[in-house]
Amino acid sequence: MSDRDSGPGLFGVIEALLAIIGALTVMGILAVAASVFAWELELRRSEQESSLDESTSAS
């Protein structure tokens, strides 16, 4: 029986850890992008509401 038959070994563990870190990084980047997108939509909506309020109070 060789060392390869005994399990994943050190490189398998390192590969699994790197895969987990990579997945968490991708999820973090997606979460930040979604947050920025939602903030941008909220900013545009509030700008539209304030411009509507200004036009209503001006007339």
N, C-alpha and C positions, 0 to 999 in steps of 0.2 A: 504494500500500500504506500503510495507516494504522498507528499505534502499536498498535492493538488486535490486529492480525494477527501481531505479532512474538513473541508468547508470553504467558505469564501476567502478567508485569510485577511491579511492586513489591507491589501489593495482593494478587496471587495468592500471592506468597512469604509475605507477612505472614499471610494466611489459612491457608496450609499450616502455618506455625509455630504459630499459635494452635490449630489442630486437633490438632497433635501434643502441645502442652502440655496441652490439655484432656483428651486421651485418657490421657496419663500421670497427670494429676491424678485422673481417675476410677479408674484402676487402683490408684493409691496409696491412695485412700479405701477401695476394696474390700479391699485387702490389710490395711489397719489394722482394718477391721471383721471380717474373717475371723480375724485374730490375737486380737482381743478376745473373739470368740465361742469360739475354741478355749481361751483362757485361762479363760474362765468355765466351760466344760465340765470342764476339768481341776480347777478349784477345787471344783466341786460333787462330782466323783468322789472327790477326796481328803477332802472333808468327810464323805462317806458312808462311806468306808473307815475314817476315824478314829472315827466314831460306832459302826461295827460292831466295831472293835477294843475300844472302851471297854465296849460291852455284853457282849462275850465275856469280857473280863477281869474284869468286875464279877460275873458269875455263876459 
